[in-house]
């Protein structure tokens, strides 16, 4: 794999397949919500609350995947093939072990976890089997995420896009069978959705592993793990733990906010679930641009070209701000049509429609974080974004969600304002950090 070939890949040639893949990953995560909306708004509330808990597993698997992609991108820039193979071996093994451990925690402590987030008893009853299935077998997701990160860092995200198309189609078919009784199957509601999700993810994980091994000409060999490459583990953890801390803080903050929403009642829970689903699709634009930029920045940093890396980040930032503004404005314009896809409940619609205009402010602020944080991570500057993330999520997002949303009684409008303020505060901090160029001394190779 020659550096010359990697450098000529444009941002859009990296970003478009990543965007489509992320969109499909989000669809496979949220098709359950969309299809369950036709079955029951309460079922949506159950799966919505549970999904916020399951997001924590994605953060934990994601920290090894992100660290993997950063290290591999830098080793590709430095043209060190042996180290690339070592990083792949260690990261796949590590995420499998994490997946099994997380699955056991979900499976054993499901009741305790769902009570802790104040999910109403009625919704716990509806969602418990879904939680045990999807959470208990999360190892499939761990493997798929790792394979995707490896492919992206090689500058070839397209194969995992096709894997995710397959996962989506299988999941839609399974959901139809167990929610609407297609092909004479029993109608199992949330439990059926859990069965469908697990089967599609399991098959996707096997295919993803085969695709990654073929493309990277990789086979699990004893020589990559003997003697065990502890320096790889050290680098993975030195990137991964702070980035996981940052993302985990955000997810814990969102769980705290979710428990506030749960106390407001089922209509608010369903409204937030639908709004978060819409926000996830908008965020996908920013995330894909951020990941595309990270691949370029990581490779340029590994090849000792910091000036080019500095410019790449700002080019991507400008593009992502424009895209996020356009996409969010379109979403706000068609808010009634979009909400009509999910529900006809007048109370849920009344709560949700007030929040839409605030999405523009929130998502444009989020763009700064996603693009610049990805660039800082790719350059090896890990700790600063973590500290800023942890500080602002709790002193801005959580605190002001409580003050505005609960104390002043603004509901979801107050909560969205608090989250937008959090994004903008961190955006300014990240911009100043990138301009300071302190990241230039942080590379791993």
C-alpha positions as CSV (number, residue, x, y, z in Angstrom):
1,X,0.0,0.0,0.0
2,X,1.8,3.1,-1.2
3,X,1.5,6.5,0.4
4,X,1.2,8.1,-3.0
5,X,-2.0,6.3,-3.7
6,X,-3.5,7.2,-0.3
7,X,-2.8,10.9,-0.6
8,X,-4.6,11.4,-3.9
9,X,-7.9,10.1,-2.3
10,X,-10.1,13.2,-2.0
11,X,-12.1,14.0,1.1
12,X,-15.3,13.3,-0.8
13,X,-14.2,9.9,-2.1
14,X,-13.5,8.9,1.5
15,X,-16.5,10.7,3.0
16,X,-19.4,9.5,0.7
17,X,-18.9,5.7,1.4
18,X,-18.4,6.5,5.1
19,X,-21.6,8.6,5.1
20,X,-23.6,5.9,3.4
21,X,-22.2,3.2,5.8
22,X,-23.0,5.4,8.9
23,X,-26.4,6.1,7.5
24,X,-27.1,2.4,7.1
25,X,-25.6,1.7,10.6
26,X,-28.0,4.3,12.0
27,X,-30.9,2.8,9.9
28,X,-30.2,-0.7,11.3
29,X,-30.2,0.8,14.8
30,X,-33.3,2.9,14.2
31,X,-35.4,0.8,11.7
32,X,-36.6,-0.9,14.9
33,X,-37.9,2.4,16.2
34,X,-39.5,3.4,12.8
35,X,-41.3,0.0,12.4
36,X,-42.2,-0.3,16.1
37,X,-43.9,3.2,15.7
38,X,-46.5,1.4,13.5
39,X,-47.0,-1.2,16.2
40,X,-47.1,0.9,19.4
41,X,-45.7,4.3,20.7
42,X,-45.1,2.6,24.1
43,X,-42.9,0.0,22.4
44,X,-41.0,2.9,20.9
45,X,-40.5,4.5,24.3
46,X,-39.2,1.1,25.7
47,X,-36.7,0.6,22.8
48,X,-35.7,4.3,22.9
49,X,-34.8,4.2,26.6
50,X,-32.9,0.9,26.2
51,X,-31.1,2.2,23.1
52,X,-29.6,5.1,25.2
53,X,-28.1,2.4,27.6
54,X,-26.8,0.3,24.6
55,X,-25.1,3.4,23.2
56,X,-22.6,3.0,26.1
57,X,-21.4,-0.3,24.6
58,X,-20.8,1.4,21.2
59,X,-18.6,4.0,23.0
60,X,-16.6,1.2,24.7
61,X,-16.1,-0.8,21.5
62,X,-15.7,2.5,19.5
63,X,-12.7,3.5,21.6
64,X,-10.7,0.5,20.5
65,X,-11.9,0.9,16.9
66,X,-11.0,4.6,16.8
67,X,-7.6,4.0,18.3
68,X,-7.1,1.2,15.8
69,X,-7.9,3.5,12.8
70,X,-5.6,6.3,14.1
71,X,-2.7,3.9,14.7
72,X,-3.1,2.1,11.4
73,X,-3.5,5.5,9.5
74,X,-0.2,6.7,11.0
75,X,1.6,3.4,10.3
76,X,0.3,3.5,6.7
77,X,1.8,7.0,6.5
78,X,5.1,5.7,7.9
79,X,4.8,2.5,5.6
80,X,5.3,0.0,8.5
81,X,3.4,-3.1,7.4
82,X,4.4,-5.3,10.3
83,X,2.9,-2.9,12.8
84,X,-0.3,-2.6,10.8
85,X,-0.8,-6.4,11.1
86,X,0.0,-6.3,14.9
87,X,-2.6,-3.5,15.5
88,X,-5.3,-5.4,13.6
89,X,-4.6,-8.6,15.6
90,X,-4.7,-6.9,19.0
91,X,-7.7,-4.7,18.3
92,X,-9.9,-7.5,17.0
93,X,-9.0,-9.8,19.9
94,X,-9.5,-6.9,22.4
95,X,-13.0,-6.0,21.1
96,X,-14.1,-9.7,21.2
97,X,-13.1,-9.9,24.9
98,X,-14.8,-6.6,25.6
99,X,-18.0,-7.7,23.7
100,X,-18.3,-10.9,25.7
101,X,-17.8,-9.1,29.1
102,X,-20.3,-6.3,28.2
103,X,-22.8,-8.9,27.0
104,X,-22.6,-10.7,30.4
105,X,-23.1,-7.5,32.3
106,X,-26.3,-6.6,30.3
107,X,-27.6,-10.2,30.5
108,X,-27.1,-10.5,34.3
109,X,-27.9,-7.0,35.5
110,X,-30.7,-6.0,33.0
111,X,-33.3,-5.3,35.6
112,X,-31.1,-3.2,37.8
113,X,-29.9,-1.1,34.8
114,X,-33.4,-0.4,33.5
115,X,-34.7,0.6,37.0
116,X,-31.7,2.9,37.4
117,X,-32.6,4.9,34.3
118,X,-36.2,5.3,35.7
119,X,-37.8,3.5,32.7
120,X,-41.5,3.0,33.7
121,X,-42.3,-0.6,34.9
122,X,-44.7,-1.0,32.0
123,X,-42.0,-0.3,29.5
124,X,-39.4,-2.5,31.3
125,X,-41.9,-5.4,30.9
126,X,-42.1,-4.7,27.1
127,X,-38.4,-4.2,26.5
128,X,-36.6,-6.6,28.8
129,X,-36.2,-9.5,26.3
130,X,-35.0,-7.0,23.6
131,X,-32.4,-5.6,26.0
132,X,-31.1,-9.1,27.0
133,X,-30.9,-10.2,23.4
134,X,-29.4,-7.1,21.8
135,X,-27.2,-6.2,24.8
136,X,-26.2,-9.8,25.6
137,X,-25.0,-10.5,22.1
138,X,-23.3,-7.1,21.5
139,X,-20.0,-9.0,20.6
140,X,-21.3,-9.1,17.0
141,X,-21.3,-5.3,16.9
142,X,-17.8,-5.1,18.5
143,X,-16.3,-7.2,15.7
144,X,-18.2,-5.3,12.9
145,X,-17.1,-1.9,14.3
146,X,-13.4,-3.0,14.4
147,X,-13.5,-4.4,10.8
148,X,-15.0,-1.1,9.7
149,X,-12.4,1.0,11.4
150,X,-9.6,-1.1,9.8
151,X,-11.1,-0.7,6.3
152,X,-11.5,3.1,6.8
153,X,-8.0,3.6,8.0
154,X,-6.8,1.9,4.7
155,X,-8.8,4.5,2.8
156,X,-11.3,1.9,1.5
157,X,-14.6,2.2,3.4
158,X,-16.8,0.9,0.5
159,X,-16.8,-2.9,1.3
160,X,-18.3,-2.3,4.8
161,X,-21.0,-0.2,3.1
162,X,-22.2,-3.2,1.2
163,X,-22.0,-5.4,4.4
164,X,-24.3,-2.8,6.1
165,X,-26.7,-2.8,3.2
166,X,-27.1,-6.6,3.8
167,X,-27.6,-6.2,7.5
168,X,-30.3,-3.6,6.9
169,X,-32.2,-5.7,4.4
170,X,-32.1,-8.7,6.7
171,X,-33.2,-6.6,9.7
172,X,-36.1,-5.0,7.8
173,X,-37.3,-8.5,6.7
174,X,-37.0,-9.9,10.3
175,X,-38.8,-6.9,11.8
176,X,-41.6,-7.3,9.2
177,X,-42.0,-11.0,10.1
178,X,-42.1,-10.4,13.9
179,X,-44.0,-7.0,14.1
180,X,-46.5,-7.5,11.2
181,X,-46.6,-11.3,11.0
182,X,-45.2,-11.6,7.5
183,X,-45.0,-15.2,6.2
184,X,-47.3,-16.3,9.0
185,X,-44.7,-15.6,11.7
186,X,-45.9,-14.9,15.3
187,X,-46.3,-11.1,16.2
188,X,-43.7,-10.7,19.0
189,X,-43.3,-6.9,19.2
190,X,-40.1,-5.7,20.8
191,X,-38.9,-9.3,21.4
192,X,-39.2,-10.0,17.7
193,X,-37.3,-6.9,16.9
194,X,-34.5,-8.1,19.2
195,X,-34.4,-11.5,17.5
196,X,-34.2,-9.8,14.1
197,X,-31.5,-7.3,15.1
198,X,-29.3,-10.0,16.7
199,X,-29.5,-12.4,13.7
200,X,-28.8,-9.6,11.1
201,X,-25.8,-8.3,13.2
202,X,-24.4,-11.8,13.7
203,X,-24.4,-12.6,10.0
204,X,-23.0,-9.1,9.2
205,X,-20.2,-9.6,11.7
206,X,-19.1,-12.9,10.0
207,X,-19.1,-11.3,6.5
208,X,-17.4,-8.1,7.8
209,X,-14.5,-10.2,9.2
210,X,-14.1,-12.1,6.0
211,X,-14.1,-8.9,3.9
212,X,-11.5,-7.2,6.1
213,X,-9.2,-10.2,6.1
214,X,-9.3,-10.5,2.3
215,X,-8.8,-6.8,1.6
216,X,-5.9,-6.3,4.1
217,X,-4.4,-9.7,3.2
218,X,-4.6,-10.5,6.8
219,X,-4.6,-13.8,8.7
220,X,-4.5,-14.3,12.4
221,X,-0.9,-15.5,13.0
222,X,0.8,-16.4,16.2
223,X,3.8,-14.2,15.2
224,X,1.7,-11.1,15.5
225,X,0.8,-11.9,19.1
226,X,4.0,-13.7,20.3
227,X,5.7,-12.1,22.0
228,X,2.6,-10.1,22.9
229,X,2.9,-6.6,21.5
230,X,2.3,-4.7,24.7
231,X,3.4,-1.4,23.0
232,X,0.4,-1.7,20.7
233,X,-1.9,-2.3,23.7
234,X,-0.3,0.7,25.4
235,X,-0.8,3.0,22.3
236,X,-4.4,1.7,21.8
237,X,-5.2,2.4,25.4
238,X,-3.4,5.8,25.5
239,X,-5.7,6.9,22.6
240,X,-8.7,4.8,23.5
241,X,-9.2,5.4,27.3
242,X,-9.3,9.3,27.0
243,X,-11.6,9.1,23.9
244,X,-13.8,6.6,25.6
245,X,-13.8,8.8,28.7
246,X,-14.9,11.7,26.6
247,X,-17.7,9.7,24.8
248,X,-18.7,7.9,27.9
249,X,-19.1,11.2,29.8
250,X,-21.4,12.4,26.9
251,X,-23.4,9.2,27.1
252,X,-23.7,9.2,30.9
253,X,-24.7,12.9,30.6
254,X,-27.4,11.9,28.1
255,X,-28.6,9.1,30.4
256,X,-28.9,11.7,33.2
257,X,-30.9,13.9,30.8
258,X,-33.0,10.8,29.7
259,X,-33.9,10.1,33.4
260,X,-35.2,13.7,33.6
261,X,-37.3,13.1,30.4
262,X,-38.5,9.7,31.8
263,X,-39.9,11.5,34.9
264,X,-42.0,13.8,32.5
265,X,-44.0,10.8,31.2
266,X,-44.4,8.4,28.2
267,X,-45.3,11.1,25.7
268,X,-42.0,13.0,26.4
269,X,-40.0,9.7,26.2
270,X,-41.5,8.9,22.8
271,X,-41.0,12.5,21.6
272,X,-37.3,12.5,22.6
273,X,-36.8,9.1,21.0
274,X,-38.2,10.4,17.6
275,X,-36.3,13.7,17.9
276,X,-33.0,11.9,18.7
277,X,-33.6,9.6,15.7
278,X,-34.0,12.7,13.4
279,X,-30.9,14.3,15.0
280,X,-28.9,11.1,14.4
281,X,-29.5,11.3,10.7
282,X,-28.4,14.9,10.6
283,X,-25.3,14.2,12.7
284,X,-24.3,11.5,10.1
285,X,-23.2,14.2,7.7
286,X,-20.8,15.7,10.2
287,X,-19.5,12.4,11.5
288,X,-18.7,11.1,8.0
289,X,-16.8,14.3,7.2
290,X,-15.0,14.1,10.5
291,X,-13.9,10.5,9.9
292,X,-12.8,11.2,6.3
293,X,-10.7,14.1,7.6
294,X,-9.3,11.9,10.3
295,X,-8.0,9.4,7.8
296,X,-6.3,12.1,5.8
297,X,-4.9,13.9,8.9
298,X,-3.6,10.6,10.4
299,X,-1.8,9.6,7.2
300,X,-0.3,13.1,6.8
301,X,0.8,13.2,10.4
302,X,2.4,9.7,10.0
303,X,4.2,11.0,6.9
304,X,5.4,14.1,8.8
305,X,3.4,16.7,6.9
306,X,1.8,18.8,9.6
307,X,1.2,21.9,7.5
308,X,-0.9,19.9,5.0
309,X,-2.8,18.3,7.9
310,X,-3.6,21.7,9.4
311,X,-5.1,23.0,6.1
312,X,-7.1,19.7,5.6
313,X,-9.0,20.2,8.9
314,X,-10.1,23.7,8.0
315,X,-11.2,22.7,4.5
316,X,-13.3,19.9,5.9
317,X,-14.7,22.2,8.7
318,X,-16.0,24.8,6.1
319,X,-17.7,22.1,4.0
320,X,-19.3,20.3,7.0
321,X,-20.7,23.6,8.4
322,X,-22.4,24.4,5.0
323,X,-23.7,20.8,4.7
324,X,-25.0,20.6,8.3
325,X,-26.8,24.0,7.9
326,X,-28.4,23.0,4.6
327,X,-29.5,19.5,5.7
328,X,-30.9,20.8,9.1
329,X,-32.8,23.6,7.4
330,X,-34.4,21.1,5.1
331,X,-35.3,18.9,8.1
332,X,-36.9,21.9,9.9
333,X,-38.8,22.9,6.7
334,X,-40.4,19.4,6.5
335,X,-40.8,18.8,10.2
336,X,-44.5,17.9,10.0
337,X,-44.0,15.4,7.2
338,X,-41.0,13.8,9.0
339,X,-42.9,13.4,12.3
340,X,-45.8,12.0,10.4
341,X,-43.6,9.1,9.4
342,X,-43.3,8.1,13.1
343,X,-46.6,9.0,14.8
344,X,-50.0,10.6,14.6
345,X,-50.3,11.1,18.4
346,X,-51.3,14.8,18.8
347,X,-49.5,15.1,22.2
348,X,-46.2,13.7,20.9
349,X,-46.5,15.9,17.8
350,X,-47.1,19.1,19.9
351,X,-44.1,18.4,22.1
352,X,-41.8,17.4,19.2
353,X,-42.5,20.2,16.6
354,X,-41.5,23.0,19.0
355,X,-37.9,21.5,19.2
356,X,-37.1,21.4,15.4
357,X,-35.9,25.0,14.9
358,X,-33.3,24.5,17.7
359,X,-31.8,21.6,15.7
360,X,-30.1,24.2,13.4
361,X,-28.2,25.9,16.2
362,X,-27.3,22.5,17.9
363,X,-26.1,20.7,14.7
364,X,-23.9,23.5,13.4
365,X,-22.2,23.7,16.8
366,X,-21.8,19.9,16.8
367,X,-20.0,20.1,13.4
368,X,-17.1,22.0,15.0
369,X,-16.7,19.3,17.6
370,X,-16.9,16.3,15.3
371,X,-14.5,17.5,12.6
372,X,-11.9,19.2,14.9
373,X,-12.0,16.5,17.6
374,X,-11.5,13.8,14.9
375,X,-8.6,15.8,13.5
376,X,-7.0,16.2,17.0
377,X,-7.5,12.5,17.7
378,X,-5.9,11.5,14.4
379,X,-2.9,13.7,15.1
380,X,-2.5,12.0,18.5
381,X,-3.9,14.9,20.7
382,X,-6.2,12.9,22.8
383,X,-6.4,14.3,26.4
384,X,-7.5,17.9,25.7
385,X,-10.8,16.9,23.9
386,X,-11.5,14.5,26.7
387,X,-11.1,17.0,29.5
388,X,-13.2,19.6,27.7
389,X,-15.9,17.0,26.9
390,X,-16.2,15.8,30.5
391,X,-16.3,19.4,31.9
392,X,-18.9,20.8,29.4
393,X,-21.3,17.9,29.3
394,X,-21.9,18.1,33.1
395,X,-21.6,21.8,33.8
396,X,-23.5,22.9,30.7
397,X,-25.7,20.2,29.1
398,X,-26.8,18.3,32.2
399,X,-27.0,21.2,34.6
400,X,-28.9,23.5,32.2
401,X,-31.2,20.7,31.0
402,X,-32.3,20.4,34.6
403,X,-32.6,24.2,35.1
404,X,-34.3,25.0,31.8
405,X,-36.1,21.7,31.1
406,X,-37.4,20.7,34.6
407,X,-37.1,23.7,37.0
408,X,-38.4,26.3,34.5
409,X,-40.7,23.8,32.9
410,X,-39.5,24.3,29.3
411,X,-39.5,20.6,28.7
412,X,-37.6,19.3,25.6
413,X,-37.1,22.9,24.3
414,X,-35.0,23.7,27.4
415,X,-33.1,20.4,27.1
416,X,-32.3,21.1,23.4
417,X,-31.1,24.7,24.3
418,X,-28.8,23.2,27.0
419,X,-27.3,20.7,24.6
420,X,-26.8,23.4,22.0
421,X,-24.9,25.5,24.5
422,X,-22.7,22.5,25.4
423,X,-21.8,22.0,21.7
424,X,-20.9,25.6,21.1
425,X,-18.8,26.0,24.2
426,X,-16.7,22.9,23.2
427,X,-16.6,24.1,19.6
428,X,-14.8,27.3,20.6
429,X,-12.4,25.3,22.8
430,X,-11.6,22.8,20.0
431,X,-11.1,25.6,17.4
432,X,-8.6,27.4,19.7
433,X,-6.7,24.1,20.4
434,X,-6.3,23.3,16.6
435,X,-5.1,26.8,15.9
436,X,-2.5,26.5,18.8
437,X,-0.9,23.6,16.8
438,X,0.1,21.9,20.1
439,X,-1.1,18.6,18.4
440,X,2.0,18.7,16.2
441,X,4.2,17.1,18.9
442,X,1.7,14.3,19.8
443,X,2.1,11.7,17.0
444,X,2.6,8.0,17.7
445,X,5.0,7.1,14.8
